Amino acid sequence: QVQLVESGGGLVQPGGSLRLACAASGYIFSIYPMAWYRQAPGSQREFVARIAASGSTDYADSVKGRFTISRDNAKNTVYLQMNSLKREDTAVYYCYTTAGTLKGSWGQGTQVTVSS
């Protein structure tokens, strides 16, 4: 079955950087788009970034120019490089793929906290 495991979250000061990783298994990773979403306390889950099987990318306006999504098909892993982090980037970050079920599949999430 599809499994997504996120890592790389943690506590970082404003202006700092983090790189999240999502290791995928149980399906043919290279042919599916991948995405990152996030959910802050008291808020709905929101789209952050997406990368197609072709490698084309799409970003939420709030992270454009600061975050970069990439994928390594040899490692079945998608990354999210986050630079110039702001307090409002604090959230649980989730990896998502359309593979697995009609509604796709989610990872368990990784906490990112931006605070001084």
N, C-alpha and C positions, 0 to 999 in steps of 0.2 A: 504494500500500500504506500501511498504518497506520504513522505515524511519531510518536514522542513524544520531545521534546527538553527535558530539565530544565536549569534554570539557577538561580543565586542562592545556591549553597552557598559555604562558606568557613570561616574561623576566627573564632570569637567567644568572648568571655569568659563565664563563668558569670553568669547573670542577664540576658544580652543577648538580642537579637532578630535574626532573619533572616526573609526572605520568599523562599520558593522559588516558581518558576514552571515550568509544564510546557506547552509549546506543542505542540498536536496538529494533525495533518494526515492526509489520505487517507481520511477517513470523515466521517459526519455527526455532528459532535462533540456537538451539543445533545441528542441523543436517548439518549446513553449515560451511565451512571454513570462516575465517575472516582474513583480512589483513590491514596493515597500509602502506600507501604510503606518499611521501612528495614531495613538489615542491618548490624549491628555486627561487628567482627572476631571470628571464632570462634563466631558465633551464627547462628541461622537467620533468614531474612527474616521480618519481622513486620509485621502490619497497624498503620497509624497512624491514617488517617482516610479517610472515604468521603463522596462527595456524589452524590446521585441526580440524574437528569435534572430532577426536580421542584425540586431545591435542598435537599431534606432531607439532614441530615448525621448522621454517626456517627463516634465516636472511640474509640480505645483508652483504657482507664482511665488509663494512664500519662501521657497527654498532655491529658486532658480538663481544660478550664479554662485551658490554656496555649497550645494550638494552635488555629488556625481555618482550615478549608478553605473555599474559595470558587471560583466559576467565572465566567468572562466568555464567554458563548457568542458574542458578536460578535467576540471575538479568538481563539476556539478555544483558550482557555487556562484551566488550573486552577492555583490558588495554594495555598500552605500558609504561613500566617503563624505563626511560632514565637516565642513570648515566654517570658520567664523560663527560658531554656535552662539545662539541667543537663549535667554531664559525661556522664551516662548517655544523653544524647540524641545523642552522637557516633556517627555511622553514615553509610553511603551511603544516600541517600534516592532511591527509585524511584517513578516515576509509572506507573500501570497503568490499562488500559481493557479491557473485555470484548470490544471490537471487534477485528476483524482475523483471529483464528484461534479454534479451539475452546477454546484455553487462554488467550485474550486476548493482549494485547500489552504489552510493557514498554519503558520508556525505558532510556537507558544509565546513568542514575544521576548524582547530584551529591553530593560529599563535604561533610558538615557535621562540623566539629570544634569541640567546646566545651572550651576550656582556658584557663587563666590563664598 
